[in-house]
């Protein structure tokens, strides 16, 4: 098994590196978008109790939905990977 892994990396190292970089770009972009939206809303809602109560209740309900179910819902909407 180790030989097969080493052979794969020897033959397809460029493809593997390209896919890793693509994954890092997509993941980094999603983190930046989440920060750009979530941080200002979090700071703003910390000063407004009604908004805080709404967000904490709304996202409390969303946390009940399992992550895998959210993934299956998001795939048809957002697609998979970079096209």
Protein Blocks (a to p, Z undefined) as FASTA:
>chain_A
ZZmmmmmmmmmmmmmmmmmmmmmmmmmmmmmmmmmmmmmmmmmmmmmmklmmmmmmmmmm
mmmpcfklmmmmmmmmnogajZZ
